[in-house]
Amino acid sequence: MLITIDKRGSINLPAAVRKELNLDKGAYLDLTVIKGGTLVLNPVAVYPTVQLSEAGLKKIHEARKSGKGKIPNWLAKEVKRAKADAK
């Protein structure tokens, strides 16, 4: 399959390839260059994460209890799953 690189350096994956790999707009691909110049694209999932110290977690829990303000839904989900990392 022959594709071209546009003036910005972008390539377009043909619809048939996107459909076969179930890739939608905004999908992430990991690019690997193998010896000899072969390019390999692998679909990957990317999940936003938030890392907080023990003090940061305490502040968020205090803020939640106060009922003041509202944090975005994606952050609220992360906070519910948050744990302190001793590293």
Secondary structure, DSSP 8 states (H G I E B T S, - for coil): ----B-TTS-B---HHHHHHTT--TT-EEEEEEETTTEEEEEEE---------HHHHHHHHHHHHHT-S---HHHHHHHHH------
